[in-house]
Amino acid sequence: MDLHYEIEGKGEPIVLMHSGMADLRDWELVIPQLTETYTCIAFDGRGAGKSPSPVEIPNYVEDLKNLLDFLDIEQTILVGHSFGGGIATDFANAYPQRVSKLVLVAPGLTGYHISQEMVQYFEQIQAAAPDVKKMVQLSLEFPSYKVVMASPQRDRMVSMSAHNMQRSLEWQHLWKNLQVWGELPAIPQLNELAVKTLFIIGAEDSEDCFRISDLFKQVPDIRFAKISGADHMATLTHPVEVSNIIKEFLHELE
């Protein structure tokens, strides 16, 4: 297994998947609240943190499956944040028998057509390449980061973003032949998602995230939780609230 991962705690396994332009540090403040009851496995996605850069367009779902196989985990609680939440959803659709419960924190969603505002935001960041400092500045000026950037976690957020923005430049050439804003794959059949699901969102997150939240109302067995005063990075600014919501959800299913 070439992906970097860390394991803490004891009990039923929980695998945690970080957001885009982040790494397993996304979960550093949440994990300590969970380790008394659960074995927490956080890992750096391919091309992020301490994991190697991809040599071809990465298949994040299969990377997760390979990690579970390597760790001999037949079934796990799966937790995904933002981009990691989109991967977690795709994995739960592809391998429902491997997921006991699904927790999504402001997840992305395969096939979702982002707003024009978000398109312009990403294009502006890409246009600043390879100036990592400028790319990070532009990315963190987006309103859905206003809470974390005014919090004690500002330096952690900037450091993590800069590291992974730099990492992304190592392998961005893999995407150059793809139409970034062209035809997207279909949104998964959320009404067929056969896993008990929790959806957490910060009250100050983007309109796109709330539109995705509305789409997840199709999931047959889903609960929603909103964290007051949190933005897209509730994992950093409100870790106790995030972990308590997760624990309450898991305990009620026991």
C-alpha positions in Angstrom: 0.0 0.0 0.0 1.6 3.2 -1.1 -0.9 5.7 0.4 0.1 7.3 3.7 -2.3 6.5 6.5 -2.5 6.8 10.3 -4.5 4.7 12.7 -5.6 5.7 16.2 -8.0 4.3 18.8 -9.8 1.0 19.3 -13.1 -0.4 18.4 -15.2 -0.4 15.2 -13.2 1.1 12.3 -14.0 4.6 10.9 -12.2 5.6 7.7 -12.0 9.4 7.2 -11.5 11.0 3.8 -10.3 14.6 3.6 -11.4 17.5 1.5 -9.8 18.8 -1.7 -6.5 20.8 -1.3 -6.2 19.2 2.2 -4.8 16.0 3.7 -5.4 13.9 6.8 -4.8 17.0 8.9 -8.4 17.9 8.0 -9.4 15.4 10.8 -6.7 16.1 13.4 -9.1 17.9 15.7 -12.0 15.5 15.2 -10.3 12.2 15.7 -9.4 12.6 19.4 -13.1 12.8 20.2 -13.7 9.4 18.5 -10.8 7.2 19.5 -12.1 6.0 22.8 -14.8 4.1 21.0 -13.6 3.7 17.4 -10.5 2.8 15.5 -9.9 5.9 13.3 -8.1 5.5 10.0 -7.2 8.8 8.2 -5.2 8.8 5.0 -3.8 11.1 2.5 -5.5 10.8 -0.9 -3.2 10.1 -3.9 -1.4 13.3 -4.7 -2.0 14.9 -1.3 -0.2 15.1 2.0 2.5 12.4 2.2 1.0 10.1 -0.4 2.6 9.7 -3.9 1.5 11.7 -6.9 -0.5 9.7 -9.4 1.1 8.6 -12.7 -2.3 8.4 -14.4 -5.7 9.9 -13.7 -6.4 8.6 -10.2 -9.3 6.3 -9.3 -10.0 7.4 -5.8 -12.8 4.8 -5.2 -10.5 1.9 -6.1 -7.7 3.5 -3.9 -10.1 3.3 -1.0 -11.0 -0.3 -1.7 -7.4 -1.2 -1.9 -6.7 0.5 1.4 -9.5 -1.4 3.1 -8.3 -4.7 1.5 -4.7 -4.0 2.7 -5.9 -3.3 6.2 -8.2 -6.4 6.1 -11.3 -4.3 6.8 -14.4 -6.0 5.5 -16.8 -3.2 6.5 -16.3 0.3 7.9 -18.0 3.5 8.9 -17.1 5.8 6.1 -16.7 9.6 6.7 -16.0 12.0 3.9 -15.5 15.8 3.8 -16.1 17.9 0.7 -14.2 16.2 -2.2 -13.7 13.2 0.1 -17.5 13.1 0.6 -18.1 12.7 -3.1 -15.6 9.8 -3.2 -17.3 8.3 -0.1 -20.7 8.5 -1.8 -19.4 6.9 -5.0 -17.7 4.1 -2.9 -20.9 3.4 -1.0 -22.8 3.1 -4.3 -20.2 0.8 -5.8 -19.5 -1.3 -2.7 -22.5 -1.0 -0.3 -21.5 -4.2 1.5 -18.3 -2.5 2.6 -19.9 0.5 4.3 -21.9 0.1 7.5 -22.8 3.8 7.9 -22.0 6.8 5.8 -21.2 10.3 7.2 -20.8 13.2 4.8 -19.6 16.6 5.8 -20.4 19.2 3.1 -19.8 16.7 0.4 -19.1 17.1 -3.2 -21.2 15.1 -5.6 -20.1 13.4 -8.9 -21.9 14.9 -11.9 -23.2 18.0 -10.0 -23.1 21.1 -12.3 -21.5 23.8 -10.1 -22.8 27.4 -10.3 -21.2 30.0 -12.6 -19.8 31.7 -9.5 -17.9 28.5 -8.6 -16.7 28.0 -12.2 -15.2 31.5 -12.2 -13.7 30.9 -8.8 -11.9 27.7 -9.9 -10.8 29.3 -13.2 -9.4 32.3 -11.4 -7.3 30.0 -9.2 -6.1 28.0 -12.1 -5.1 31.1 -14.0 -2.7 32.1 -11.1 -0.6 28.9 -11.5 2.2 28.2 -10.8 2.2 31.0 -8.2 1.1 28.8 -5.2 1.0 31.7 -2.8 -1.4 33.6 -5.1 -3.5 30.4 -5.8 -3.9 29.8 -2.0 -4.8 33.5 -1.4 -7.5 33.4 -4.1 -8.9 30.0 -3.0 -9.2 31.1 0.7 -10.9 34.4 -0.2 -14.0 32.5 -1.2 -16.9 33.3 1.2 -17.3 29.7 2.3 -13.9 30.0 4.1 -14.6 33.2 5.9 -15.2 31.6 9.3 -12.0 29.4 9.3 -9.9 32.3 8.0 -11.1 34.5 11.0 -10.5 31.6 13.4 -7.4 30.3 15.4 -7.2 27.6 12.7 -6.3 30.1 10.0 -2.6 29.2 9.9 -3.4 25.5 9.8 -5.7 26.1 6.9 -3.2 28.2 5.0 -0.3 25.7 5.6 -2.4 22.7 4.6 -3.7 24.5 1.5 -0.3 25.7 0.4 1.3 22.2 0.7 -1.4 20.5 -1.3 -1.7 23.3 -3.9 2.0 22.8 -4.5 1.5 19.0 -4.7 -1.3 19.4 -7.2 1.0 21.2 -9.6 3.1 18.0 -9.7 0.4 16.1 -11.6 -2.1 18.6 -13.0 -0.8 17.7 -16.5 -2.8 14.5 -16.2 -6.1 16.5 -16.5 -5.0 18.8 -19.4 -6.7 16.6 -22.1 -10.0 16.5 -20.2 -12.8 19.0 -20.6 -12.9 20.4 -17.1 -16.2 22.2 -17.5 -17.6 20.0 -20.3 -20.0 17.1 -20.1 -20.0 15.6 -16.6 -20.8 12.0 -15.6 -24.3 11.4 -14.3 -25.2 12.2 -10.7 -25.4 8.9 -8.8 -28.8 7.4 -8.2 -29.1 8.7 -4.7 -32.5 7.2 -4.2 -30.7 3.8 -4.4 -28.1 4.5 -1.8 -28.5 1.6 0.5 -26.5 2.9 3.5 -27.7 4.8 6.6 -26.4 8.3 6.0 -25.7 11.4 7.9 -25.2 14.8 6.1 -23.5 17.6 8.1 -23.2 21.1 6.8 -22.1 24.5 8.2 -24.7 27.2 8.2 -22.2 29.6 6.5 -21.3 27.2 3.6 -21.8 27.9 -0.1 -25.1 27.9 -2.0 -23.7 25.0 -4.1 -23.3 22.9 -1.0 -26.8 23.6 0.1 -28.1 22.6 -3.4 -26.2 19.3 -3.0 -27.8 18.9 0.4 -31.2 19.2 -1.3 -30.3 16.5 -3.8 -29.3 14.2 -0.9 -32.9 14.3 0.3 -33.5 11.5 -2.2 -31.5 9.1 0.0 -34.0 6.7 1.6 -32.3 6.6 5.1 -30.7 10.0 5.8 -30.4 12.5 8.6 -29.3 16.1 8.3 -27.5 18.3 10.8 -26.5 22.0 10.4 -23.8 23.6 12.5 -24.4 27.2 13.4 -21.5 29.6 12.8 -19.5 27.0 10.7 -18.5 27.3 7.1 -17.0 24.7 4.7 -14.3 23.8 7.2 -16.4 22.8 10.2 -13.9 20.0 10.8 -11.3 22.6 11.8 -13.5 25.3 13.5 -16.1 23.1 15.1 -14.5 19.7 15.7 -16.3 19.0 18.9 -19.7 19.7 17.3 -18.8 17.6 14.3 -17.6 14.6 16.4 -20.6 14.8 18.8 -23.1 14.8 15.8 -21.2 11.8 14.4 -21.2 9.9 17.7 -24.9 10.6 18.3 -25.8 9.3 14.8 -23.7 6.2 15.3 -25.0 5.5 18.8 -28.6 5.7 17.8 -28.0 3.0 15.3 -26.5 0.5 17.7 
